Amino acid sequence: ILIIKGINHTVGVVLLVIVGGYLRLDLTPLDPPG
């Protein structure tokens, strides 16, 4: 159970980073990457 929770937590963090980066790029499409 602890391992599953750890995997879910890691996947959640990765998804947050990806979604956050996508939304940030979507909100500021004119800004250069980086």
Secondary structure in CASP SS format (residue, H / E / C, confidence):
PFRMAT SS
TARGET T0000
AUTHOR 0000-0000-0000
METHOD secondary structure of the structure
MODEL  1
I C 1.00
L H 1.00
I H 1.00
I H 1.00
K H 1.00
G H 1.00
I H 1.00
N H 1.00
H H 1.00
T H 1.00
V H 1.00
G H 1.00
V H 1.00
V H 1.00
L H 1.00
L H 1.00
V H 1.00
I H 1.00
V H 1.00
G H 1.00
G H 1.00
Y H 1.00
L H 1.00
R H 1.00
L H 1.00
D H 1.00
L H 1.00
T C 1.00
P C 1.00
L C 1.00
D C 1.00
P C 1.00
P C 1.00
G C 1.00
END
